[in-house]
Amino acid sequence: MATPLELTPAKTALVVIDLQAGILARSTAPHASSDVLDRSATMCDRFSAAGAQIVLVRVSFAADGSDALSQPCDEPTPRARPAGWDVLSPALGSGERDIHITKHQWGAFFGTELDLQLRRRGVTTLVMCGISTNFGVESTARDGWERGYAIVFAEDAMASFDAAAHAFAVKSIFVRLGHVRSTSEILAALA
């Protein structure tokens, strides 16, 4: 039986990873990117109404790519990106209290002021959603866990570019970092 989930809005932040034009346009599994976006947008509305913090994260780079990581690897990320690929979906909304983070790698903590802004607001719990499960979400969650945040994963509000990669992260990694729940379970715990 799963541990009961309780969320205190004043100490909780919804961290939305990379729901931006260029990533939402890709094929995802096991949940379609449109479903991930819908569930994440619903959580943004409900978390905001409850007084919880919203963090909207996007990945972006300088036009010449000079701030992108470029270590040698067997499958490098393409450097050419179309104009507007890094624009967050308007479906997420944007409140005046929302924290906007632009990252230049998979994780949202390194090289940004995410940790500082969360701590200044007294946030101790992060609810994670977005794309991609095993890249941006996992990297940010691992770093958050190492910084002492409690982590909750909205399994049906995240997806990967491969269903097996999503399943591995959820079943083998996330259960060791925090609680894995559905969007509806998370919203019930917020109420």
N, C-alpha and C positions, 0 to 999 in steps of 0.2 A: 504494500500500500504506500502511495506517495505521501511525503510529508505535507501537511496542510500549509498552504501558501497564504501569507498575510503581507500586504504592502501598505506602508504608510506613505501617502502621497507627498508629504513635505520632505521625506527622506529618499524619494525614489525618482529616478530619471529614466525615461524611455529613450534609448539610443538607437537611432534609425541609421543604418549603414547603406550608403551608396545607392539610394533609390533615385537615380538620375537618368536622364534620357539615354545615354549610350549604353548603360548597363541594363536598364529596363527593356531595351530593344532586343536583347539576347534571349535565346531559348534557355529556360531553366527547368529544373526538376528537383524534387518530386512535385513542387507547387509551381504553377505558372507565375511569371513575374507580375501579371495583372492581379492575380489573387493575393500575392505578397503585398503589393501596393495597396489594395483595398483594405486588407486586414491591418496593415501598418497605419493607414490613414484613419481608420476607425479608432485604433489605439491612441493616435495623436489627439484626436478630438476628445476622447474620454479622459485621457491622462491630463490634458490641459484643463478640462472642466473640473477635474478633481483637485487641481492645484499642484500636480506633479510637474517636474521639469521635463521639457522636451529638448533633445539634442539631435540636430539634423546634421549628419556627416556626409560629405561628398569627397571624392578623390578628384584632384585636378593637378595640372602641371603647367609650367611656363610654356609659351607657344613653341619655343625651341627645344623643349624637353630637358633643359639643363638641370632641373631640380628633380628629375625622375631617377630612381635607382637603376643602375645599369651594370650590375655585376654579371660576369659570364655565367650562363646557365644553358641547359639543353633546350629549353622552350621559353625564350624571352617573350615578354609582353610586347605586342606591336606598339610602336611609338607614334605612328600617325593616327590622329583622332579627328573626326569631323567637328566642325564648329557646333557649339551647343551641346556636345556629348556630356558635359559636366553640369548641366542645369538640373537642379532638383525638381522632382515632379511637383507641380502646383497642387496636386491632390493632397499633399501632406499639410498644406496650409503653412502659415508662418506667423506665430504670435510674437508680440514684442518681448516676451520673456524667454523665447526660445534661444538656445545656444547654437550658433552655426560654426561648424568646424570644417576646415579644408585641410585634408591630409595629402601627403605625397608618397604614400606607401600603403600597405595593407591595413595596418593598425591605426586607430584614431588617437592614441595617446602620444606616441613618439613624435617630437618636433611640433606639437600643438599645445594649446593651453587648456585642453580638456580637463585634465586632473585638477588644475588650479580652479577652474570655474565650477566644477562639481563640488570640491571641498569648500569653497566660499559660500556655497548655497546649502551646505550641510547634507549633501546627498551621500547615502551609504549603500544604496541598492541600485543596480543597473538592470533594466529589462532590455534585452537585445532583440533586434529584428533587422531584416534587410537582406541584401544580396552582396556577396556570396557567402553562404554558410561557412565554408571551409577556408575562406580567404579573409575578407574584411571583418566578418562577424567573429570568427574564431580568434583571429589575431588581436582584435580589440578586447575580447572577453578574457583571453589569457593574460594580457597586460593588466586589465582591470582587476582580475583575481589576484595577481601578484602584488597589486597596490592595496589590497584589503577590501575591495568592494564585494558585496554579496551580488551574485549574478542569477538572473532568471532568463531563460531562453524561450521565446515565442516560436515554437517549432513550426507552426503552420504560417508564420509570417516571415519566413526566411526560405531561401532556396539556393541551390548551387547550379553549376553548369553541367553537373553529373549527379544523378540520383544516388549512386553508390557513395560518392564523396560526402554528400549531405548526410546520408544514413550513418556513415562512419563517424563523422564529427558529432552527431547527436547522440549516438549510442555508446561511443567509446571515450569521447573527450568531454562533452558538455555535462554529462552526469557526474564527472569528477570536479567540475568547476562550479556547479550550482544546480538549479532546478530546471528541468525541461517541462514546459506546460503548453497547452493550447492557448490561443488568443482568448477564447471564452473563459477558460480557467483563470487567466491573468486578470481579465476585466472583472470577474467575480471577486477576486482577491482585492482588487483596488477599491471596490465598493465597500 
